[in-house]
């Protein structure tokens, strides 16, 4: 069974700018918009939540 990944950019990114794209779910995927075909980082939803919490706290 294959599931599609739905990518989105941050709402803080201006149109046409380069940034990181994210696909959230049980596993969160991160990739560079300039190098989409290259490697992506996959982390657990727990790790993604912890990262966002830490970034918002600082």
C-alpha positions as CSV (number, residue, x, y, z in Angstrom):
1,X,0.0,0.0,0.0
2,X,1.5,3.3,-1.1
3,X,0.6,6.6,0.6
4,X,1.3,10.0,-1.0
5,X,3.2,12.6,1.0
6,X,1.6,16.1,0.9
7,X,4.3,18.8,1.2
8,X,3.8,22.4,2.4
9,X,5.9,25.5,3.0
10,X,5.8,27.7,6.0
11,X,3.3,30.5,6.0
12,X,6.2,32.7,6.9
13,X,7.9,32.1,3.5
14,X,7.2,34.8,0.9
15,X,6.0,33.6,-2.5
16,X,8.8,32.4,-4.7
17,X,11.4,32.1,-1.9
18,X,13.4,29.1,-1.0
19,X,12.9,27.4,2.2
20,X,12.2,24.0,3.9
21,X,9.1,22.0,3.0
22,X,7.4,19.8,5.5
23,X,5.0,16.8,5.2
24,X,3.5,16.0,8.6
25,X,2.0,12.7,9.7
26,X,3.1,9.7,11.9
27,X,6.5,10.4,10.4
28,X,7.4,14.0,9.5
29,X,9.4,14.6,6.4
30,X,11.6,17.7,5.7
31,X,13.3,18.7,2.5
32,X,15.0,21.7,0.9
33,X,12.9,23.4,-1.8
34,X,16.0,24.0,-3.9
35,X,17.0,20.3,-3.9
36,X,13.7,18.4,-3.8
37,X,15.1,15.4,-5.6
38,X,17.9,15.0,-3.2
39,X,17.7,13.5,0.3
40,X,14.9,14.3,2.8
41,X,15.0,14.0,6.6
42,X,12.4,11.8,8.2
43,X,11.7,12.1,12.0
44,X,9.0,10.8,14.3
45,X,6.0,13.0,15.1
46,X,7.2,13.1,18.7
47,X,10.6,14.5,17.7
48,X,8.9,17.0,15.4
49,X,6.6,18.2,18.2
50,X,9.5,18.5,20.6
51,X,11.5,20.6,18.0
52,X,8.6,23.0,17.4
53,X,8.0,23.3,21.2
54,X,11.6,24.1,21.7
55,X,11.7,26.7,18.9
56,X,8.6,28.4,20.1
57,X,9.9,28.6,23.7
58,X,13.1,30.4,22.6
